Amino acid sequence: MASIQTIVYPLPPTLNKIISSARRSIYASSSEKRKWTQELALMSSALQPYEENKVWLCFTWKVYNQNRDPDNIAAAAKYIMDGLVAAGVLPDDSLRYIGSPVLHYYDKAEKWEDRCELTISTHPPVVTWHQFDSHSFN
């Protein structure tokens, strides 16, 4: 079992897209969720499983549009964590296996290349002010 792994995903639907899809049709929302979970599980299958250990997650959201709300973006973590469980990387995405804090950083993406860089670790993060400075939109 690896102690730290990093993977890059395309940006899953954010909260506004999730809500919009659910308002159109519960079937459309369910279908989109299933599609994304399967796609992210396939991408996650390259990762080593963590089995019964607690892990800490660090999401770095790379988004081009700096006017987006961070809480709207972070809702996409649901799709990613469900994909990790579906791939067998995590046994479950409950607090039993996901340690606190779950970190969310936001950075500027190249034009129209929104994505999420996820780091999974078996050790809790040590957060410094330098890290906050290096993950800014400057």
C-alpha positions as CSV (number, residue, x, y, z in Angstrom):
1,M,0.0,0.0,0.0
2,A,1.4,3.4,-1.0
3,S,1.3,6.1,1.7
4,I,0.9,9.0,-0.8
5,Q,-0.6,9.0,-4.2
6,T,-1.7,11.8,-6.6
7,I,-4.1,11.6,-9.5
8,V,-5.5,14.2,-11.9
9,Y,-9.2,14.1,-12.9
10,P,-11.3,16.2,-15.2
11,L,-13.6,18.5,-13.2
12,P,-16.8,16.6,-12.4
13,P,-20.1,18.5,-12.3
14,T,-20.2,21.2,-9.7
15,L,-23.1,21.9,-7.4
16,N,-25.0,24.3,-9.8
17,K,-24.8,21.7,-12.5
18,I,-25.9,18.9,-10.2
19,I,-28.9,20.9,-9.1
20,S,-29.8,21.9,-12.6
21,S,-29.7,18.3,-13.8
22,A,-31.8,17.2,-10.8
23,R,-34.4,19.8,-11.6
24,R,-34.7,18.7,-15.2
25,S,-35.2,15.1,-14.3
26,I,-34.4,12.7,-11.5
27,Y,-33.5,10.2,-14.2
28,A,-31.1,12.6,-15.9
29,S,-29.4,13.4,-12.6
30,S,-29.1,9.7,-11.7
31,S,-27.7,8.8,-15.2
32,E,-25.1,11.6,-15.0
33,K,-24.0,10.5,-11.5
34,R,-23.7,6.9,-12.6
35,K,-21.7,7.9,-15.7
36,W,-19.3,10.1,-13.7
37,T,-18.8,7.5,-11.0
38,Q,-18.0,4.8,-13.5
39,E,-15.6,7.1,-15.5
40,L,-13.8,8.3,-12.3
41,A,-13.6,4.7,-11.0
42,L,-11.9,3.6,-14.2
43,M,-9.4,6.4,-13.9
44,S,-8.9,5.6,-10.2
45,S,-8.2,1.9,-10.8
46,A,-4.5,2.8,-11.4
47,L,-4.2,3.7,-7.7
48,Q,-3.1,1.2,-5.0
49,P,-5.9,0.4,-2.6
50,Y,-5.9,1.7,1.0
51,E,-8.0,-1.2,2.4
52,E,-8.8,-0.5,6.1
53,N,-6.6,2.5,6.8
54,K,-7.8,6.0,7.3
55,V,-6.6,8.5,4.6
56,W,-6.5,12.2,4.3
57,L,-7.5,13.9,1.1
58,C,-6.2,17.1,-0.5
59,F,-8.2,18.4,-3.4
60,T,-6.5,21.1,-5.6
61,W,-9.2,22.5,-7.9
62,K,-7.7,24.1,-11.0
63,V,-10.4,26.3,-12.5
64,Y,-10.0,28.9,-15.2
65,N,-13.0,31.1,-14.2
66,Q,-12.0,32.8,-10.9
67,N,-15.5,34.1,-10.3
68,R,-16.8,30.6,-9.3
69,D,-17.8,29.9,-5.8
70,P,-15.4,27.5,-3.9
71,D,-18.2,25.7,-2.2
72,N,-19.9,25.1,-5.6
73,I,-16.7,23.6,-6.9
74,A,-15.9,21.5,-3.9
75,A,-19.3,19.7,-4.2
76,A,-17.6,17.8,-7.1
77,A,-15.6,15.9,-4.5
78,K,-18.7,13.6,-4.0
79,Y,-18.3,12.2,-7.5
80,I,-14.5,11.7,-7.0
81,M,-14.9,9.9,-3.6
82,D,-17.6,7.7,-5.0
83,G,-15.3,6.8,-7.9
84,L,-12.6,5.9,-5.5
85,V,-14.9,3.6,-3.6
86,A,-16.2,2.0,-6.8
87,A,-12.6,1.4,-8.0
88,G,-11.8,-0.4,-4.6
89,V,-9.2,2.3,-3.7
90,L,-11.2,3.1,-0.6
91,P,-13.4,0.7,1.3
92,D,-15.9,3.5,2.0
93,D,-16.0,7.3,1.9
94,S,-17.4,7.7,5.4
95,L,-15.6,9.5,8.3
96,R,-14.4,6.0,9.4
97,Y,-12.0,6.1,6.5
98,I,-11.6,9.8,5.5
99,G,-9.6,11.8,8.0
100,S,-10.2,15.4,9.0
101,P,-9.3,17.9,7.7
102,V,-10.2,17.3,4.0
103,L,-8.3,20.1,2.3
104,H,-9.5,22.1,-0.7
105,Y,-7.1,24.4,-2.5
106,Y,-8.1,26.5,-5.5
107,D,-5.7,27.5,-8.3
108,K,-6.0,29.0,-11.7
109,A,-6.2,26.5,-14.6
110,E,-4.9,27.0,-18.1
111,K,-7.7,28.3,-20.3
112,W,-10.7,25.8,-20.3
113,E,-8.7,23.0,-18.7
114,D,-10.6,22.7,-15.4
115,R,-9.5,19.7,-13.4
116,C,-8.9,18.3,-9.9
117,E,-5.6,17.1,-8.6
118,L,-6.2,14.8,-5.7
119,T,-3.6,13.7,-3.2
120,I,-4.4,10.8,-0.9
121,S,-2.2,10.2,2.1
122,T,-2.1,7.8,5.1
123,H,-0.8,10.6,7.2
124,P,-2.6,13.8,8.3
125,P,-1.4,16.9,6.5
126,V,0.8,19.6,8.1
127,V,-0.7,22.8,6.8
128,T,1.6,25.9,6.7
129,W,0.9,29.5,5.6
130,H,3.4,28.9,2.8
131,Q,1.2,26.3,1.3
132,F,-1.8,28.7,1.3
133,D,0.4,31.3,-0.5
134,S,1.5,28.7,-3.2
135,H,-2.1,27.8,-4.0
136,S,-3.4,31.3,-4.8
137,F,-4.8,32.8,-7.9
138,N,-1.8,35.1,-8.3
